[in-house]
Amino acid sequence: MGSESVGKRIILTLRFIVIYLYCFFTRDIPRLISMKRKSVAEQMEGQRTVAEILSDGGRAHFFQCNVTDPNSLRSCAHRIRNDCKIGDVDIVICNAAVLRVGEILEMSDEDFKITMNVNVLGYIYTIRAFLPSMLEKDKGQIVAVASVCSHFGENLGSAYCTAKFAVRGLMDSLQMELDEKGKRGIAVTTVFPYFTTTTLISDQLTEPFSTLLDVVPLEKCVNEIVDGVLKERVSCFIPRSLAILSLIRRVAMTKSIVPYARQFMNVRYVRKSPEEPTLLEAEECHSLCVHT
């Protein structure tokens, strides 16, 4: 599947890097549809993004959707499939997320509930809304943008890391389910990026620090995601060295090694002070669709 191929419809459920993926994808993909939840500010942002794509020669449409509401997603998927200008979707990319940081006893029940509703159930509902048409054709691709936190838990990450581990399990299970059904025309790709320069990080944390890894520039992350999608990789680590670290962790980590490994990696997540900006609430989560 190359960027020159036609007939591709890409659904993206994104929360924080939407504008950049809009702009990148439309270099090769002429139509963009965005599904967004009710939020005047974000709706205006989506409309501005669509206008930018139109001015660049692409074609775009705008829809509203709540990724935490399965009925809302099913309704939106139905409208897209029955739109004569759009039709069935070939590629679904899930990336809706919120970030709540804190120790397990200091975070509220609502923090955990919001995190699971958006970061896990949002993925499940999106896949369930668009998978049936793919199964009928035995053709398509489902992509989930997970995280380095799908492989490595860390201090203050009891909610976020738990959700990202769940996404990894969801995608692995979906891969096996499709294989069991003999639906080998449907690709499953999971993306595992390190922390990236988006508001998901900047709104909650000072820049995460590690001796071995730098925060990934947004453009590099987008380029790697697009490359992984087009090549239909099963796993896409950003940077790729994370794959090696993940393997070492699985085969060599013991209780006695953990303190030394953490010291070697020297990973520190520092929360912003209460005076600094905080993360937007889950009700502002949205999705977008790309369509050719």
Order of alpha helices (4+ residues) and beta strands (2+ residues): beta-alpha-beta-alpha-beta-alpha-beta-alpha-alpha-beta-alpha-beta-alpha-alpha-beta-alpha-alpha-beta
